[in-house]
Amino acid sequence: MLFLYIQSLTRRDNMEKKELVLKALLESEEPLRPGDVVEKTGLSKEDVDKAIKKLKDEGKIESPKRCYYQAKRA
């Protein structure tokens, strides 16, 4: 039971990190490098890299050029 609780907290934490990364990309007028997102969010490089991968897989962000990311605009 405790394991399931801890697992749900971890998922929620990952979602919050993903939302922070998406927010940083949405607020930027220019595509950002992962290092720029680290500076804007205060997250670790590892957390930003994981969030970018998930957001890209979900189709919420795109990479207009190598190693730069931006939110997809509707």
C-alpha positions in Angstrom: 0.0 0.0 0.0 2.8 2.4 0.9 4.5 1.6 -2.4 1.4 2.6 -4.4 1.2 5.9 -2.4 4.9 6.7 -3.1 4.4 5.8 -6.8 1.4 8.1 -7.1 3.5 11.0 -5.5 6.3 10.4 -8.0 3.9 10.5 -10.9 2.4 13.7 -9.6 5.8 15.2 -9.1 6.8 14.3 -12.7 3.6 15.9 -14.1 4.4 19.1 -12.2 7.9 19.2 -13.6 6.5 18.6 -17.1 4.0 21.4 -16.7 6.8 23.8 -15.5 8.8 23.0 -18.6 5.8 23.5 -20.9 5.0 26.8 -19.2 8.6 28.0 -19.7 8.4 27.1 -23.4 5.0 28.7 -23.8 6.2 32.0 -22.2 9.2 32.2 -24.5 9.0 34.0 -27.8 12.1 32.1 -29.1 12.9 28.3 -29.0 14.9 27.4 -25.9 17.8 25.0 -25.3 17.4 22.6 -22.4 19.9 24.6 -20.4 17.7 27.7 -20.8 14.8 25.8 -19.5 16.9 24.7 -16.5 17.7 28.4 -15.7 14.0 29.5 -16.1 12.5 26.6 -14.0 15.2 25.8 -11.5 14.8 22.1 -12.3 17.7 19.8 -12.8 19.0 19.1 -16.3 18.0 15.4 -15.9 14.4 16.5 -15.0 14.2 18.9 -17.9 15.5 16.3 -20.3 12.9 13.8 -19.2 10.1 16.3 -19.4 11.1 17.4 -22.9 11.1 13.8 -24.1 7.6 13.2 -22.6 6.2 16.5 -24.0 7.7 15.8 -27.4 6.2 12.2 -27.4 2.8 13.7 -26.5 3.1 16.2 -29.4 3.0 19.3 -27.1 6.4 20.6 -28.1 8.5 20.5 -31.3 12.1 21.0 -32.2 12.5 23.7 -35.0 16.3 23.1 -35.0 18.6 20.7 -33.3 18.7 21.0 -29.5 16.1 23.8 -29.4 12.5 23.3 -28.3 9.3 25.3 -28.5 5.7 24.7 -27.5 3.3 23.9 -30.4 0.9 26.8 -30.9 -2.7 25.9 -31.6 
